Each structure stands twice: as C-alpha cells, then as structure tokens.
Amino acid sequence: MKKFRWSVLVQLLLCAVNVFAQVTVIKAGRLVDSDAGTVLTDQTVIIRDNKIDAIGKGLATPANASVIDLSQMTVLPGLIDCHTHLADGKHGEGDPMFQLKKTASQVVLESVPNARVTLESGFTTVRDVGVYRALNDIALRDAINRGDIIGPRMYVAGAYITITGGAGAMTGMAPDIQLPWDFHYGEANSPWEVRQKVRLLAHDGVDHIKVLSTGAVLTHGSNPKSVEFTPEELQAAVDEASHFGLRVEAHAHAAEGIKNAIRAGVASIEHATLIDDEGIALAKQRGTYLDMDIYDEECIQADGKIGKTPPDFLEHDRELGQVQRENFRKAVKAGVKMSFGTDAGVCPYGVAAKQFAFMVKYGMTPMQAIQAATSSAADLLGHSKEIGSIKPGKYADIIAVAGDPLQDVSLLENVQFVMKDGKVYRQK
Ligand SMILES: [Zn+2]
C-alpha cells in the first residue's frame, strides 16, 4: 500500500513538473542554421526549461510563455572556444612564474571573473586545454555546473601531459627548487608513464586529454620547433584515453610533431603553426581538426612592446605568427576540418571573438568562421547532440547580435544577448 502511494505521488509530481515547465519563446528576425550553413528568417524558437523544444516559422506561442523579441537581430547558437585557459587566474601577469607567488586557491578564485566575462561575451561553451596548477579547471567547471558561479559549459583537461621540462611544464626555476605536486602532475617520460597519467586524470573526472607534442612559445627553455613526445608516447595517450571514452588534443608547432600526433590519432592539433603540405594532407585524410589560434599574436606582440612578454618568449615567437596565419589559409583552402580556438589567457578573457575577423581575413567565409565556433566545435568535442546549433533536443545556448555577421563577422565582438541552458545572462 505504502509503495503504491509513493508511485502515485511521483506521477503527480512529474505531471506538475510538465505543467509548470518554464517556457520561453524567442522571436528571431534572422537565425543562423550552423549545421546547414544557411540563414533562416522570421523563426520562432520554443524553449522548455533548458532545452530547445521546437523551431520554425509561425509556431504558436504556448500559453504562459515568456517572449523574448529578437526580431531585429541575428540569432546564432552559443559560441564555442575550443582552446582556453580560464583557470590560470588573473590575466596579464606576463611571466608564468607569477604562479609561484600565489596559492592554488588564490589562482582559482581569481579565475571566477574569467569564466563570467567569457560567457557574457557570447561563448556558452569552452574546451579548456590545461592549467598550471592541476585540477583547478575541474574546480571551476564544477562550481559553474552547481550554479555557484557564472560561466560557460567547461570541458576540461585537468593537467598538461608533457615531458619533464617540456612545453607544459613549469620551468625557469633553479634545478634544486622543488615544486608542489600540482605543478608537475602531468609529467610523463615513457609510454607507460603517459598511460598512468591518463588513468589518473580519467579518475579525477576530466573531459578530454591534452598532450604536448612539441616545444612551446610561452615556456622558458622551450623550443617550438623541437619534437617532445615520441610517436610511441602519443599513441599510448590516444589508446589509453580511448579506454575511458576520452579524446586527445595535441599542442604542436613543429611540422614533425604535428604529423606524429595526427598519425597517433588525436582529435585536434592545437596551434599547428608550422604544418607542412604533408601534414595538411594527413589532417584532411584522417579528419583531424586544426585548432589554430591566429589572433593571439596581436596580444603577444603588444605585450612585448610594453615589456610584459618575457624576451625569450618573443624570441621563440619570431616570425611564427605570420607563418601560422599563412598555413591557416592553406589548410582552409585544402578543406581540412577547422575549429575555433583562441588560447584565451594569452589575450585578455572576453575578447576571443576578435579572432573571427582574422579567420575571414585569412581565407574563410564568415559562415565557415561561425561554423568553426559552433557546429564544427561541437563535433570536435563529441557533443553535437547537445550543442553547436539551434535544434530541438539541444541545450538552449543561444546568442544574438545586431546587424548581419555574415556581412561583417566582427559584429560578433559585440554580442547583445546571451542565453545558456535556457537562462538569460545578457540582454542589452
Ligand atoms: Zn594553450
């Protein structure tokens, strides 16, 4: 009898939830269908709680729905930045060694505004690809998911998997300085050590794995033109990650390191600065995404002029920025899969959309640039069923801009409306 009463109660509650679901209707003057690469006009989007319920022309407005009038705007899916570092604390401290002056708690609390400004600028999702202090990104992601703080959906890496003294290591100290565990959590120096790190990170609850295949620009004692992990180590990372259903992204500047990572089966190459013709052909053949941060050179050089970028970083960077942009153009022309990733943290947080104009300047159509940050980005993350376009069943992650971003893509730098998970975070 008692059991029966409970089931009745549960049924009643479910009915009540359905009746009292929050219904929102968006009237969209123009709407970008990022899957099809087309623009629809006079669309009605019906949102029930946090999901898109229906979309079409002339749909009836359900009773009790709250209506948001974006009929004078262009409505797009929430943007996705596939290469961010939101959990590294306050932007603009120059040398990474500043991390040694703070506790992990200070750094992660300083990161709270980074998450907020990213969301408010129209990026409803980020793939965060590494932190100086391991697992700070997990703390930030979970605080956002609980609703304690405001930010985008975060898919996080937990730590950099890197060789000792490599691109993802904290370097520049005297050899007898011992760092706390979280500064070198991801260091690995053999295929089996790589596997152990992947296992640890999977257990910690990461969403993907970040490996560093070559040297870096913004690391002391590093050479972006050098290879770091061997093909065996990269293969171990991809194979081990697959056991946990995780994808791998590889930081790579040098041509050989890019090809090693593509052959190992990574989902994306980050930076891809010195990719050669063979690398472009391989990426195309294997369906590997290139996630090229072609805007942040502006910030590295501007910070260099005011003495904020360390001189050795500027030396590493010499000429690489322009080469990367030309290689971006080649890859676009060759039809390689491209995603939108900015390395947010190099430039200030909240300005990622400035990269759109550069992507168009270097060979993309505005629609291709938008797709790189929506449908293609969702595909790279393995979350096409939930995000990346405005379709029934997906999360209500929706933005709007005044004017036509397909004529002037830089309009995306000034997003007027932001909804994430059915909740409005910005409405100008
Ligand atoms: Zn990065």
Residues whose N, C-alpha, C, O or C-beta is under 5 A from the ligand:
A	BS01	ZN	D343
